[in-house]
Amino acid sequence: MTRSTVIDQVTDHIARQIASGQLEPGERLPSIRQLATEHGVNPSTIQFVLARLHAAGFVEPRHGVGVVVRDIQLYGGVETWSYLLRLSPHLPDLVLRSVQEILDTLRMFYDTTLTKIEADPRAYDPAPVRRALQRLQHLAARDDISPADTHKAVLQVLRTGLAAVNGSIALAVLNSLGAMLGEIPQILQALYADPAEHLWWWDQMITAWETADTRSARQALTLLDDFHTRALQRLDALLTAETPTGPPTSG
């Protein structure tokens, strides 16, 4: 086993301990030598592990104390939650909750964008969004379209819509959330099981924008709740099928 693989395994193991609550916020980690003995590796490997955990927001060094577990619920950033999503087979419940929160956040983006358009439908040009949808339409017509391809195309439609209503900060958040989701195959399979469904929904929204029919847009927006529920059910099934039956090993 290569050293990089060992570092990955030990880092994942400690990250899972933090995410599951086995290691609590504010708790001091054992010394480097103790961790090395516990995981059967040398101290220099543990130094790399702690550097990775620090970079991902799981721990922080405190002068005179040592390395302390951070409260990832309060202070975890994009790096932390991206890392946790990659551990999806070992943390299915946490991943499900996280994806649900991401979908709820995306729904807020839809709602905020629609509210701006409702205030003055003619002030914002839907043409760039329609062109982005046409690219999704071309992809959806292919037999070999992958969930990752669909994800990128759908994100581009949403990204273009936010840009049309001057949502710069929202775009930055969207790009981060999109990257997080895009790294996990199971999430993409659950969200994009039917590309035609996404194509139909976006066509409804953009047509309503083009015709200033905000009532129809609101009606289409309510359909997201059912879509997200079904996507989460698919994700639950995928994660359940892949959840390890034995205790995780650290290497």
Secondary structure, DSSP 8 states (H G I E B T S, - for coil): --HHHHHHHHHHHHHHHHHHTSS-TT-B---HHHHHHHHTS-HHHHHHHHHHHHHTTSEEEETTTEEEE--HHHH--HHHHHHHHHTTTT-HHHHHHHHHHHHHHHHHHHHHHHHHHHH-GGGS--HHHHHHHHHHHHHHTSTT--HHHHHHHHHHHHHHHHHHTT-HHHHHHHHHHHHHHHT-HHHHHHHTS-HHHHHHHHHHHHHHHHTT-HHHHHHHHHHHHHHHHHHHHHHHHHHHHH--SS-----
